[in-house]
Amino acid sequence: MEKSDRPVGDEPSLTETQWRILSVTSAIFTVIGVIVAFAWIFHDGFDGESDLRLAQTLSPFGVALFAAVTFCTASWRGLINARQLDITEREGRAKLLQEGAKLLAEREKDSHVSAGIATLEILIAGPDSRLGVQAMNLIADFVQSEMAHNPVHKFQEPSFAALATGAKIGRVAERTIRFSSDADDIEWIAIRGVSKVLFEGGRVEGMWGTGDFPDDQSYRYKNTTFLFLEDWEIDGRFDRCKFRHCSIRAWKETHYDQFDNFERCDFSNASISLRMSEPKKLDLKKGSNYFREKRPPTFVLNKTKVLDPKEYLMVQKPGQLNVVDEWIPF
């Protein structure tokens, strides 16, 4: 039987089988106790007042034994009822999953799709993590089918929100979603609650866009353009991507063969660690990339050689305007 997701306390608890054994055992001891007490009192016949006093003395113990039997039996029946209720609830949730999947598959009927997402979100937020993940898998499949090349979709918000509901309670769909587009004006939207997301082409915007992208290790990018992003770490997740007007926190060893991927980016206080045989090829001034004079980055080549950042980046002095763009704040 599948392990229940019901919360349990820290105190020890008995299983249904243990309560059944206690019920049977206590009933047997109670019967034996009554027989022994009856034999003790009346083995020499009825002796009036003396036997009556002895019976009255022993009667509380008999009541206690019967109470113990009643308690054990009630606890046993309670666990049986709870198990039956849990089975009924699981069957109901399974039917709910089937109904949600059926509604989600009726793509030509918007009301059915909307109802399907809402139904599956109930399971995603519910107590059964296994069914919750299965519901997230169904919505992730829907997203992959409907929004792989453009996130602008009438059901983008509810489907992304349903997956985010699961992510908030630690659940992740067992899916990899692949978004791809050859159009530069396709702006990707961050999606949460899936194991891995691959973006190819398109663009990601920060302060002026709607992406609100996290610096997430589960995301991978290829040929994607990034605009106006703050405090990002560039590493092996990025394949031939371009960065414009971005703030770079760190630039680790990557697959870049050329260095015109950056344009007007701020490398102040960045940690830069690169592997290359000819550092002269590192031409970041060409793209008007810079750092603030009082916040120079750390350049390390091949893990040993420290480079002077002024040789590879423009320097923005305090109060100086228009070294890169007039909009840069000081």
C-alpha positions in Angstrom: 0.0 0.0 0.0 1.3 3.5 -0.9 2.6 5.5 2.0 0.1 8.2 3.1 1.1 11.9 2.8 -0.9 12.8 5.9 1.1 14.7 8.5 2.0 12.9 11.6 3.1 14.1 15.0 6.4 13.5 16.8 4.7 11.1 19.4 4.9 7.4 18.8 1.7 5.8 17.3 0.4 2.3 16.9 -0.5 0.7 13.6 -3.9 -0.8 12.8 -2.4 -4.3 13.2 -1.0 -3.5 16.6 -4.3 -2.1 17.8 -6.1 -5.3 16.6 -3.6 -7.4 18.5 -4.2 -5.3 21.7 -7.9 -5.5 21.3 -7.9 -9.3 21.0 -5.3 -9.7 23.7 -7.2 -7.5 26.2 -10.5 -9.3 25.4 -8.9 -12.6 26.2 -7.3 -11.4 29.4 -10.7 -9.9 30.4 -12.4 -13.2 29.9 -9.7 -15.1 31.8 -9.9 -12.5 34.6 -13.7 -12.8 34.9 -13.4 -16.6 35.0 -10.7 -16.5 37.6 -12.5 -13.9 39.8 -15.8 -16.0 39.6 -14.0 -19.2 40.6 -12.2 -17.4 43.4 -15.4 -15.9 44.9 -17.7 -18.9 44.4 -15.3 -21.9 44.6 -16.8 -22.8 48.0 -20.3 -21.8 47.3 -22.1 -18.5 48.0 -21.1 -17.1 51.4 -23.5 -14.2 51.7 -21.9 -10.9 52.9 -18.3 -12.1 52.6 -18.6 -13.0 49.0 -20.6 -9.8 48.2 -17.8 -7.7 49.7 -15.2 -9.6 47.7 -17.2 -9.2 44.5 -17.5 -5.4 45.1 -13.8 -5.2 45.7 -12.9 -6.9 42.4 -15.6 -5.2 40.3 -13.6 -1.9 39.6 -10.8 -4.1 38.1 -13.4 -5.8 35.9 -14.7 -2.4 34.8 -11.2 -1.3 34.0 -10.6 -4.4 31.9 -13.8 -3.9 29.9 -12.8 -0.2 29.4 -9.4 -1.2 28.1 -11.1 -3.6 25.7 -13.5 -0.9 24.6 -10.7 1.6 24.1 -8.5 -0.7 22.1 -11.4 -1.8 19.9 -12.5 1.8 19.3 -8.9 2.8 18.3 -8.7 -0.2 16.0 -12.0 0.6 14.3 -11.0 4.3 14.1 -7.8 3.3 12.1 -9.9 1.1 9.9 -12.3 3.9 9.2 -9.4 6.3 8.6 -7.8 3.9 6.1 -11.1 3.4 4.3 -11.6 7.2 4.1 -8.1 7.6 2.8 -8.7 5.0 0.1 -11.9 6.8 -0.8 -10.1 10.2 -1.0 -7.3 8.7 -3.1 -9.8 7.3 -5.5 -11.5 10.6 -5.7 -8.3 12.4 -6.4 -7.4 9.9 -9.1 -10.7 10.5 -10.8 -10.0 14.2 -10.5 -6.7 13.7 -12.3 -8.4 11.8 -15.0 -11.0 14.4 -15.4 -8.5 17.2 -15.5 -6.4 15.4 -18.2 -9.6 14.8 -20.2 -10.6 18.5 -20.0 -7.1 19.7 -20.8 -7.0 17.5 -24.0 -10.1 19.3 -25.4 -8.0 22.1 -26.9 -10.8 23.4 -29.2 -13.0 24.3 -26.1 -11.4 27.1 -24.1 -13.8 26.6 -21.2 -12.8 23.0 -20.9 -9.1 23.8 -21.0 -9.5 26.4 -18.4 -11.5 24.0 -16.2 -8.8 21.3 -16.7 -6.0 23.6 -15.5 -8.0 24.6 -12.5 -8.8 21.0 -11.7 -5.2 19.9 -11.9 -4.1 22.9 -9.8 -6.3 21.5 -7.0 -4.3 18.3 -7.1 -1.0 20.2 -7.4 -1.7 22.0 -4.1 -3.2 18.9 -2.5 -1.8 16.5 0.1 -0.9 13.7 -2.3 2.6 14.6 -3.7 2.5 11.7 -6.2 -0.7 12.9 -7.9 0.4 16.5 -7.5 3.5 15.8 -9.6 1.5 13.9 -12.2 -0.9 16.9 -12.5 2.2 19.1 -13.0 3.5 16.7 -15.7 0.2 17.1 -17.6 0.3 20.9 -17.5 4.0 20.9 -18.4 3.1 18.7 -21.4 0.4 21.2 -22.3 2.9 24.1 -22.2 5.4 22.2 -24.3 2.7 21.5 -26.9 1.1 24.9 -27.0 3.9 27.4 -26.2 7.1 25.9 -27.4 7.7 28.7 -30.0 5.9 31.6 -28.4 4.8 32.1 -24.8 2.1 34.6 -25.8 -0.9 32.3 -25.3 -4.3 32.7 -23.8 -3.6 30.0 -21.2 0.0 31.0 -20.4 -0.8 32.7 -17.1 -3.0 30.0 -15.6 -0.7 27.2 -16.6 2.5 28.9 -15.5 0.7 29.9 -12.2 -0.4 26.3 -11.6 3.2 25.0 -12.0 4.4 27.8 -9.7 1.9 26.6 -7.1 3.6 23.3 -7.0 7.1 24.8 -7.0 6.2 26.8 -3.9 5.6 23.6 -1.9 8.7 21.9 -3.3 7.1 19.9 -6.1 8.7 19.7 -9.6 7.3 18.3 -12.8 9.3 15.4 -14.2 9.7 17.2 -17.5 12.2 19.2 -19.6 10.5 22.0 -21.5 12.2 23.3 -24.7 11.4 26.8 -25.9 12.8 27.8 -29.3 12.3 30.7 -31.8 14.2 32.2 -34.7 12.5 35.6 -34.1 14.5 38.1 -32.1 11.3 39.8 -30.8 10.0 36.7 -29.0 10.4 37.4 -25.3 10.6 34.4 -23.0 8.7 34.3 -19.7 10.2 32.5 -16.7 8.6 29.2 -15.8 8.9 27.5 -12.5 8.1 24.0 -11.3 9.8 21.9 -14.0 13.1 20.0 -13.8 14.8 21.7 -16.6 14.1 24.5 -19.2 15.9 25.0 -22.4 15.7 28.3 -24.3 16.9 28.7 -27.8 16.8 32.0 -29.7 14.5 34.8 -28.6 15.3 37.2 -25.9 15.1 37.7 -22.1 14.5 41.1 -20.7 15.1 42.4 -17.2 14.1 45.8 -15.8 12.0 46.9 -18.7 10.6 43.6 -19.7 8.0 41.1 -18.4 10.3 38.1 -18.0 11.3 38.6 -14.3 13.9 35.9 -14.9 15.7 34.3 -11.9 19.3 33.4 -12.2 18.3 29.7 -12.1 20.6 26.7 -12.5 17.8 24.7 -14.1 17.7 27.0 -17.1 19.8 26.6 -20.2 20.2 29.1 -23.1 21.4 28.9 -26.6 21.6 31.9 -29.1 19.5 33.9 -26.7 19.8 37.7 -26.3 19.7 39.2 -22.8 18.8 42.8 -22.1 18.9 44.9 -18.9 19.6 42.1 -16.5 21.0 42.7 -13.0 23.7 40.8 -11.2 24.0 37.7 -13.4 26.5 34.9 -13.4 27.7 33.7 -16.8 28.7 30.1 -17.0 28.2 26.9 -19.0 24.4 27.4 -19.0 24.9 30.0 -21.8 25.8 28.8 -25.3 26.6 31.6 -27.9 24.3 34.1 -26.1 24.5 37.8 -26.3 24.3 40.3 -23.4 23.4 44.0 -23.7 23.2 46.5 -20.9 23.6 43.8 -18.3 25.2 43.8 -14.9 27.6 40.8 -14.7 28.3 39.4 -11.2 30.6 36.6 -12.4 31.9 35.1 -15.7 33.2 31.6 -15.2 34.9 29.4 -17.8 32.6 29.1 -20.8 32.5 27.8 -24.3 32.9 31.3 -25.9 35.4 31.5 -28.8 34.6 35.1 -29.5 34.1 38.0 -27.1 31.7 40.3 -29.0 28.8 38.6 -27.1 28.8 41.5 -24.6 27.7 45.0 -25.4 27.6 47.9 -22.9 27.7 45.6 -19.9 28.8 46.5 -16.4 31.5 44.2 -15.0 32.0 46.1 -11.8 33.2 43.8 -8.9 32.7 40.8 -11.2 34.7 37.6 -10.7 36.0 36.6 -14.1 37.7 33.3 -14.6 38.6 32.3 -18.2 40.6 29.6 -20.0 42.2 30.6 -23.2 45.7 30.4 -24.8 45.8 33.9 -26.1 44.4 36.6 -23.8 44.9 39.3 -26.5 41.8 37.9 -28.1 39.8 39.0 -25.1 38.5 42.2 -26.6 35.7 43.5 -24.4 36.3 47.2 -25.1 35.0 46.7 -28.6 31.5 46.3 -27.2 31.9 49.3 -24.9 31.9 47.1 -21.9 33.1 48.7 -18.7 33.5 48.7 -14.9 33.3 51.5 -12.3 36.7 52.8 -11.4 36.3 52.1 -7.7 34.9 48.7 -8.3 37.3 46.8 -10.6 36.6 43.2 -11.5 38.9 40.3 -10.7 40.4 38.8 -13.9 42.0 35.4 -13.6 43.4 33.6 -16.7 43.8 29.8 -16.7 43.3 29.8 -12.9 46.7 31.3 -12.2 47.4 34.5 -14.1 45.8 37.7 -12.8 45.1 40.2 -15.6 44.7 44.0 -15.4 41.0 44.7 -16.1 41.9 48.1 -17.6 43.5 46.4 -20.5 40.2 44.7 -21.5 37.4 46.9 -20.2 36.6 50.6 -20.4 36.8 52.5 -17.1 33.9 54.5 -15.9 35.2 57.2 -13.5 32.9 58.7 -10.8 30.8 61.5 -12.2 32.0 60.9 -15.7 29.3 60.9 -18.3 29.0 59.2 -21.7 31.8 56.7 -21.5 29.3 54.2 -22.4 25.7 55.6 -22.4 24.2 58.7 -20.8 21.5 56.6 -19.1 24.0 54.8 -16.8 23.3 55.9 -13.2 26.1 57.2 -11.0 
